[in-house]
């Protein structure tokens, strides 16, 4: 039986759902891994920008783990770092069609800082650089050791999956103890993007859920807002890390839960024309009810 936490590409079976991208969601540090030069961390000096441009140049199709649509950013696994960049995308004439990710990156940075105040046993990535390289917004962050839950899931028992769900709920409750600034009266990402409803960063349905109607929740608190299996890093039965904080913000429990159920996870109606046993369907949908728990429970 395959080890759910296997990270050696040579030991991943050809039947693995991610066999064609063996570095996706799998990482164990090795002596020869690329590591950032710490003198350039979060620096925008001329020398540092030249250094970060050289880092981006190391990101190729060979180490790309997520190819984005036009306007988005590809994701690369470069040794001990993750790089988000659109440099492999062709420009449309003289103008770039890339979405403005500067607010997303600022939101990720600020959200991670907040998360560190309550997540003592769950690691979050360090941000090494966020800024423009050759006119494109680039984010370089720490690559957390472990395996993404979505990668490990095919090899987990039901009890193991249930354990991870309960751990994730505890993490949500920890984050939910962080209250918004006193002057914040409406739902908001940690760093507000003034063009969030029109620049393509979020699904229109998500925009309706978060920012239409009263735009206020009585229990507004800090939420990761993208707690999918792919963003939970696990190892030997424990959630050891949490990544991708760009959607984090101050929302109510029910609001974040609605985004989770309707956008972040598959829904039963998606499979009405597929001949699946109920047991198979339950396995696909098992992460949907993550928020279906009284917010007051710990």
TORGU-469500 format. One record per residue (C-alpha): x, z, y; residue in three letters. Coordinates in pm, 1 decimal. Layout:
# residues N
ATOM:xx:zz:yy:rest
ATOM:X:Z:Y:ALA
...
# end
This chain:
# residues 298
ATOM:xx:zz:yy:rest
ATOM:0.0:0.0:0.0:UNK
ATOM:126.0:-89.8:346.4:UNK
ATOM:245.3:198.0:561.3:UNK
ATOM:8.7:208.7:864.4:UNK
ATOM:302.2:304.8:1085.4:UNK
ATOM:545.2:36.1:970.0:UNK
ATOM:737.1:-122.2:1259.6:UNK
ATOM:997.2:-331.3:1074.9:UNK
ATOM:890.1:-699.1:1105.6:UNK
ATOM:1050.3:-770.3:768.2:UNK
ATOM:813.7:-526.8:597.3:UNK
ATOM:487.4:-647.6:750.6:UNK
ATOM:281.5:-836.0:489.0:UNK
ATOM:175.5:-1192.9:559.2:UNK
ATOM:-187.4:-1081.3:527.1:UNK
ATOM:-154.4:-840.5:820.0:UNK
ATOM:-391.8:-936.8:1106.8:UNK
ATOM:-95.2:-930.9:1346.4:UNK
ATOM:163.5:-1090.2:1116.8:UNK
ATOM:209.9:-1381.1:1359.1:UNK
ATOM:299.0:-1140.9:1644.0:UNK
ATOM:502.8:-874.0:1460.8:UNK
ATOM:611.2:-701.3:1783.8:UNK
ATOM:254.9:-654.0:1907.7:UNK
ATOM:160.6:-286.8:1894.3:UNK
ATOM:462.2:-188.9:1685.3:UNK
ATOM:782.8:-32.8:1813.5:UNK
ATOM:1060.6:191.6:1689.5:UNK
ATOM:1371.0:219.9:1913.4:UNK
ATOM:1689.9:62.9:1781.5:UNK
ATOM:2049.4:90.0:1907.1:UNK
ATOM:2067.7:-271.0:2027.6:UNK
ATOM:1738.6:-271.2:2219.7:UNK
ATOM:1730.6:-390.9:2577.7:UNK
ATOM:1718.6:-95.6:2817.3:UNK
ATOM:1677.1:-98.7:3192.3:UNK
ATOM:1961.4:-19.8:3427.5:UNK
ATOM:1833.2:305.1:3576.5:UNK
ATOM:1993.6:245.0:3915.5:UNK
ATOM:1732.0:-27.1:3976.3:UNK
ATOM:1422.5:171.3:3875.5:UNK
ATOM:1148.3:123.4:4137.8:UNK
ATOM:1400.9:-23.9:4379.5:UNK
ATOM:1330.9:-334.6:4588.7:UNK
ATOM:1677.1:-377.5:4734.1:UNK
ATOM:1828.4:-725.2:4726.9:UNK
ATOM:2051.2:-634.8:4432.7:UNK
ATOM:1761.8:-474.5:4246.3:UNK
ATOM:1529.6:-770.6:4297.4:UNK
ATOM:1805.1:-992.4:4160.7:UNK
ATOM:1833.6:-759.7:3861.9:UNK
ATOM:1457.8:-760.9:3795.1:UNK
ATOM:1456.0:-1140.3:3819.4:UNK
ATOM:1720.0:-1143.6:3545.3:UNK
ATOM:1498.0:-916.3:3334.0:UNK
ATOM:1202.8:-1151.6:3377.2:UNK
ATOM:1423.6:-1443.8:3271.1:UNK
ATOM:1470.8:-1271.5:2933.6:UNK
ATOM:1095.9:-1288.8:2871.8:UNK
ATOM:1023.4:-1601.1:2668.9:UNK
ATOM:765.6:-1736.5:2428.4:UNK
ATOM:962.9:-1572.6:2146.9:UNK
ATOM:898.8:-1218.4:2271.9:UNK
ATOM:558.1:-1281.3:2427.7:UNK
ATOM:300.4:-1060.9:2254.4:UNK
ATOM:-3.3:-1154.0:2461.5:UNK
ATOM:-55.3:-1495.9:2623.0:UNK
ATOM:-292.2:-1471.1:2918.9:UNK
ATOM:-533.4:-1729.5:3051.6:UNK
ATOM:-439.2:-1912.7:3369.6:UNK
ATOM:-446.6:-1668.5:3659.4:UNK
ATOM:-354.4:-1375.3:3437.4:UNK
ATOM:-20.9:-1233.3:3325.1:UNK
ATOM:143.0:-1267.9:2987.5:UNK
ATOM:275.1:-953.8:2819.0:UNK
ATOM:626.0:-944.5:2673.3:UNK
ATOM:794.5:-691.6:2444.4:UNK
ATOM:1157.5:-679.8:2556.6:UNK
ATOM:1339.8:-408.7:2364.9:UNK
ATOM:1242.2:-73.6:2514.7:UNK
ATOM:1022.5:-220.1:2789.1:UNK
ATOM:696.5:-406.6:2832.3:UNK
ATOM:690.2:-677.2:3098.7:UNK
ATOM:378.3:-829.3:3252.9:UNK
ATOM:445.8:-1158.3:3428.7:UNK
ATOM:300.6:-1506.8:3473.7:UNK
ATOM:636.0:-1681.3:3517.6:UNK
ATOM:574.8:-1910.8:3217.5:UNK
ATOM:255.3:-2043.0:3376.2:UNK
ATOM:268.9:-2364.4:3577.2:UNK
ATOM:173.4:-2342.9:3942.2:UNK
ATOM:-119.4:-2545.4:4074.5:UNK
ATOM:59.0:-2759.1:4332.1:UNK
ATOM:223.4:-2547.1:4598.0:UNK
ATOM:-22.8:-2262.4:4549.2:UNK
ATOM:-21.3:-2002.7:4274.6:UNK
ATOM:-355.0:-1937.0:4106.2:UNK
ATOM:-245.9:-1591.2:3992.9:UNK
ATOM:-483.6:-1302.9:4050.2:UNK
ATOM:-349.8:-1043.7:4293.2:UNK
ATOM:-232.9:-769.1:4057.1:UNK
ATOM:-69.5:-554.2:4324.4:UNK
ATOM:-367.6:-316.0:4334.8:UNK
ATOM:-382.5:-304.7:3954.2:UNK
ATOM:-15.9:-207.9:3936.2:UNK
ATOM:-51.1:51.7:4211.3:UNK
ATOM:-354.4:190.8:4029.0:UNK
ATOM:-161.0:210.0:3702.5:UNK
ATOM:127.6:391.3:3869.8:UNK
ATOM:-95.1:647.3:4043.0:UNK
ATOM:-315.5:697.3:3736.9:UNK
ATOM:-15.3:767.6:3515.6:UNK
ATOM:105.1:1028.0:3764.5:UNK
ATOM:-234.7:1198.5:3746.6:UNK
ATOM:-249.6:1179.7:3367.5:UNK
ATOM:86.0:1353.2:3332.9:UNK
ATOM:-61.3:1665.7:3491.6:UNK
ATOM:-291.3:1728.2:3193.5:UNK
ATOM:-152.8:1529.5:2899.1:UNK
ATOM:129.2:1748.8:2777.5:UNK
ATOM:144.8:1625.7:2415.9:UNK
ATOM:48.6:1261.9:2472.5:UNK
ATOM:307.7:1035.2:2630.0:UNK
ATOM:230.2:784.0:2903.2:UNK
ATOM:469.9:505.4:3002.7:UNK
ATOM:714.8:529.9:3288.3:UNK
ATOM:685.7:251.9:3545.8:UNK
ATOM:1024.2:92.4:3613.5:UNK
ATOM:926.1:-181.5:3858.0:UNK
ATOM:617.8:-324.7:4026.3:UNK
ATOM:653.9:-601.6:4280.6:UNK
ATOM:700.6:-970.0:4350.0:UNK
ATOM:960.1:-1177.7:4169.0:UNK
ATOM:970.6:-1541.9:4275.7:UNK
ATOM:628.6:-1504.7:4432.4:UNK
ATOM:462.8:-1355.8:4123.7:UNK
ATOM:352.8:-996.5:4069.4:UNK
ATOM:559.3:-837.1:3791.7:UNK
ATOM:520.6:-501.5:3619.0:UNK
ATOM:793.2:-350.1:3401.1:UNK
ATOM:713.8:-31.9:3213.1:UNK
ATOM:833.3:180.2:2925.4:UNK
ATOM:745.6:67.5:2573.4:UNK
ATOM:617.5:369.2:2385.2:UNK
ATOM:735.4:420.8:2025.4:UNK
ATOM:465.0:411.4:1761.8:UNK
ATOM:190.4:177.9:1646.7:UNK
ATOM:-127.0:72.7:1826.5:UNK
ATOM:-433.7:213.9:1653.9:UNK
ATOM:-582.5:-135.1:1617.5:UNK
ATOM:-269.3:-237.9:1425.4:UNK
ATOM:-270.9:68.4:1199.5:UNK
ATOM:-647.8:69.3:1139.9:UNK
ATOM:-665.6:-174.1:842.2:UNK
ATOM:-449.3:67.9:644.5:UNK
ATOM:-623.7:392.3:740.9:UNK
ATOM:-881.3:587.7:544.2:UNK
ATOM:-1215.1:676.7:698.1:UNK
ATOM:-1102.3:1037.7:740.9:UNK
ATOM:-790.3:921.6:924.2:UNK
ATOM:-994.7:697.6:1154.9:UNK
ATOM:-1236.9:981.6:1227.1:UNK
ATOM:-944.9:1210.7:1308.1:UNK
ATOM:-811.1:964.1:1563.5:UNK
ATOM:-1154.0:935.6:1723.9:UNK
ATOM:-1176.0:1312.2:1764.3:UNK
ATOM:-825.9:1320.7:1913.1:UNK
ATOM:-924.4:1047.3:2158.7:UNK
ATOM:-1231.5:1246.2:2260.9:UNK
ATOM:-1015.8:1549.4:2331.6:UNK
ATOM:-790.7:1332.7:2548.7:UNK
ATOM:-1094.5:1206.0:2740.5:UNK
ATOM:-1205.3:1564.2:2801.6:UNK
ATOM:-858.5:1659.2:2925.2:UNK
ATOM:-857.8:1369.8:3170.8:UNK
ATOM:-1212.2:1453.2:3278.5:UNK
ATOM:-1092.9:1789.1:3411.9:UNK
ATOM:-917.0:1605.7:3697.2:UNK
ATOM:-1158.8:1589.7:3988.5:UNK
ATOM:-1160.4:1323.2:4261.8:UNK
ATOM:-1042.3:1388.3:4616.9:UNK
ATOM:-1301.5:1583.0:4815.7:UNK
ATOM:-1366.3:1290.4:5048.7:UNK
ATOM:-1444.8:1047.8:4764.3:UNK
ATOM:-1821.3:1005.4:4748.4:UNK
ATOM:-1851.2:688.7:4537.7:UNK
ATOM:-1713.0:560.8:4208.5:UNK
ATOM:-1366.4:420.5:4257.2:UNK
ATOM:-1045.7:324.6:4085.7:UNK
ATOM:-758.9:555.4:4175.6:UNK
ATOM:-630.8:285.7:4412.3:UNK
ATOM:-923.0:83.3:4542.3:UNK
ATOM:-897.0:-295.0:4526.7:UNK
ATOM:-1101.7:-438.7:4817.2:UNK
ATOM:-1155.2:-763.7:4626.0:UNK
ATOM:-1228.8:-613.2:4284.3:UNK
ATOM:-1570.2:-781.8:4255.9:UNK
ATOM:-1444.9:-1130.3:4339.0:UNK
ATOM:-1082.0:-1171.0:4231.3:UNK
ATOM:-1137.3:-1199.8:3855.9:UNK
ATOM:-971.9:-873.5:3754.3:UNK
ATOM:-1285.8:-731.8:3594.6:UNK
ATOM:-1582.9:-867.0:3403.5:UNK
ATOM:-1885.1:-918.7:3636.8:UNK
ATOM:-2090.9:-691.9:3411.0:UNK
ATOM:-1831.2:-418.5:3455.5:UNK
ATOM:-1856.0:-464.6:3830.0:UNK
ATOM:-2233.0:-417.9:3809.0:UNK
ATOM:-2200.1:-103.3:3597.3:UNK
ATOM:-1936.3:58.3:3816.0:UNK
ATOM:-2022.3:-48.3:4167.7:UNK
ATOM:-2390.7:-138.8:4196.0:UNK
ATOM:-2691.3:89.0:4240.9:UNK
ATOM:-2622.7:437.6:4369.0:UNK
ATOM:-2248.4:398.2:4298.7:UNK
ATOM:-2221.9:773.2:4244.5:UNK
ATOM:-2210.2:1007.5:3946.8:UNK
ATOM:-2266.5:1383.9:3976.8:UNK
ATOM:-1983.1:1442.6:3727.7:UNK
ATOM:-1729.4:1198.7:3873.1:UNK
ATOM:-1388.1:1275.5:3728.4:UNK
ATOM:-1074.4:1096.3:3618.6:UNK
ATOM:-1133.1:847.4:3335.2:UNK
ATOM:-891.0:610.8:3162.3:UNK
ATOM:-1174.6:355.0:3151.2:UNK
ATOM:-1007.5:135.0:2888.3:UNK
ATOM:-958.7:365.6:2591.3:UNK
ATOM:-959.4:94.7:2327.0:UNK
ATOM:-781.1:111.3:1993.4:UNK
ATOM:-511.8:-120.4:2128.5:UNK
ATOM:-424.9:130.0:2402.1:UNK
ATOM:-386.6:431.0:2171.0:UNK
ATOM:-34.8:460.4:2028.6:UNK
ATOM:-31.6:653.6:1701.9:UNK
ATOM:223.4:784.6:1455.8:UNK
ATOM:176.7:982.9:1134.3:UNK
ATOM:-179.0:1093.5:1207.2:UNK
ATOM:-137.0:1177.1:1576.1:UNK
ATOM:-213.3:991.6:1899.3:UNK
ATOM:131.0:1007.7:2059.1:UNK
ATOM:79.4:777.9:2357.5:UNK
ATOM:-175.0:614.5:2584.6:UNK
ATOM:-107.5:289.5:2770.1:UNK
ATOM:-272.9:41.1:3010.7:UNK
ATOM:-401.6:256.0:3296.5:UNK
ATOM:-484.4:-22.8:3542.0:UNK
ATOM:-862.2:32.3:3507.7:UNK
ATOM:-846.9:411.1:3545.7:UNK
ATOM:-1052.3:575.8:3814.8:UNK
ATOM:-1306.1:838.0:3910.1:UNK
ATOM:-1628.4:777.9:3719.8:UNK
ATOM:-1894.7:978.0:3541.0:UNK
ATOM:-1888.0:1026.4:3164.3:UNK
ATOM:-2199.5:813.6:3106.3:UNK
ATOM:-2075.4:537.2:3334.6:UNK
ATOM:-1740.1:512.5:3156.4:UNK
ATOM:-1924.8:526.5:2825.0:UNK
ATOM:-2145.6:233.8:2922.5:UNK
ATOM:-1841.4:24.0:3013.9:UNK
ATOM:-1685.9:121.2:2681.8:UNK
ATOM:-1989.5:29.4:2470.8:UNK
ATOM:-2091.5:-288.5:2650.7:UNK
ATOM:-1751.3:-438.0:2737.1:UNK
ATOM:-1454.3:-271.6:2566.5:UNK
ATOM:-1585.7:-272.6:2208.2:UNK
ATOM:-1781.4:-514.2:1983.9:UNK
ATOM:-2157.7:-470.0:1959.2:UNK
ATOM:-2387.2:-494.7:1659.2:UNK
ATOM:-2577.2:-791.7:1803.0:UNK
ATOM:-2255.3:-994.0:1800.9:UNK
ATOM:-2274.1:-1002.4:1421.1:UNK
ATOM:-2641.6:-1080.4:1354.8:UNK
ATOM:-2552.4:-1423.2:1214.8:UNK
ATOM:-2259.7:-1300.0:1006.7:UNK
ATOM:-2314.5:-1195.1:648.2:UNK
ATOM:-2149.9:-852.6:650.9:UNK
ATOM:-2223.8:-545.8:444.6:UNK
ATOM:-2331.1:-244.3:648.1:UNK
ATOM:-2011.3:-67.4:544.6:UNK
ATOM:-1803.6:-353.9:686.3:UNK
ATOM:-2006.4:-355.4:1005.7:UNK
ATOM:-1966.8:18.5:1049.1:UNK
ATOM:-1591.8:-25.9:1015.0:UNK
ATOM:-1590.2:-284.2:1293.8:UNK
ATOM:-1809.8:-73.3:1522.4:UNK
ATOM:-1659.1:267.4:1450.9:UNK
ATOM:-1494.6:306.2:1795.7:UNK
ATOM:-1815.2:224.1:1987.2:UNK
ATOM:-1951.5:578.6:1991.6:UNK
ATOM:-1639.1:735.7:2141.1:UNK
ATOM:-1836.9:873.0:2437.2:UNK
ATOM:-2143.7:973.7:2233.8:UNK
ATOM:-2068.8:1340.8:2265.3:UNK
ATOM:-2183.1:1603.3:2512.2:UNK
ATOM:-1930.7:1601.2:2796.2:UNK
ATOM:-1933.5:1981.6:2797.1:UNK
ATOM:-1791.6:1995.3:2442.7:UNK
ATOM:-1419.8:2044.3:2391.5:UNK
# end
